């Protein structure tokens, strides 16, 4: 058990000093600027790829992701309205059935 405690103590010391070095390194403009440039480039590439994919699907006559999202949104709205109407109908049935029993 003593070996584990020694290992844990050394590991904690190593992790603490490493974390400090890595944190300082990641805050450096020498790392942040190229990382930001790379991220911007990747986002532009992804946007172009998404646009090309949507164009290709559209050319085949298939719905694009945007078309599917619009259809799903409309379906959710219709479903919500249907649930509301069913609740109103149940309330109306309950209201008309209650006086007959009394």
N, C-alpha and C positions, 0 to 999 in steps of 0.2 A: 504494500500500500504506500510505503514511503517513496518508492520509485515514481508512482503516479503523481504524488504531490510535487516532487521535484520537476517532473516533466511539465505539469500544469503551470508551475511558477515560471519556468523558462519560456513556455509557450505564451503566457500572458505578457511577459516582458517583451518578447519578440513581436507579438501582435500590436502592442501599444506603440512601440517605436516605428514599426512598419506603417501603421495607420497614420501616424503623424507625418511621415515622409510622403506617403501617397496622397494624403489630403493637401499638403502644401503643393505637391506636383500638379494635382488636378486643378488647383486654383490659379496656376501659372498661365499668363497670356500665351506663352509658347505652346501650351497644350490646348487652351480654349479656342484660340483663333482658328487653327487648322481644323479642330473638331467642329466648330460652327460652320466653317466653309464646307466641310465634307457633308455635314447634315443638310445644309441648304441644297447642295448639289444632289444628294440622294432624294430629297423631297421633290425637287424639280423633275428628276428622272422618274419617280413614281407617278407624279401627276401626268407626265407625258405618256407613260405606259398605260395608266388607267384610261386616258383619253383615247389612245389607240385601240385598247380593248373594247371600249364602248362603241367606237366607230365600227370595228370589225363585227361585233354582235349585231349592231344596227343594220349593217350591210347584208347580213344573213337573214334579216327579218326577225331576229330574236330579241326579246326584251332585255334591256340593259339593267344594270344594278339600280340605277335611278328610277327606271320604269317600274321595276319590281317594288322598290320602296314606296313609290307613289300609290301603287295598287294595294299594297299592304296597309298603308295609312288609311286609304279610302275604306278598305274592308274593316279595319278596326273601328272607324267612325260608324259604319253601318251596324256593326255588331253592338256597339255601345247604345245606339239609338234603339235597336231591337230589344235589348235588355231593359232599357227604360220603359219602352212601350209595354213589355210583358209585365213589369212591376206595376205600371199604372192600371193595366187590365186586371191584374190580380187584386189590387186595391179597390177597384170599382166593383168587382164581383163580391168581394168581402163586404163592401158597404151596402150593396143591394141585398145580400143574403142575410145580413144581421137583423134588419127590421122584421123580416118574415118570421123569424124564430121567436121574437119577443111578443 
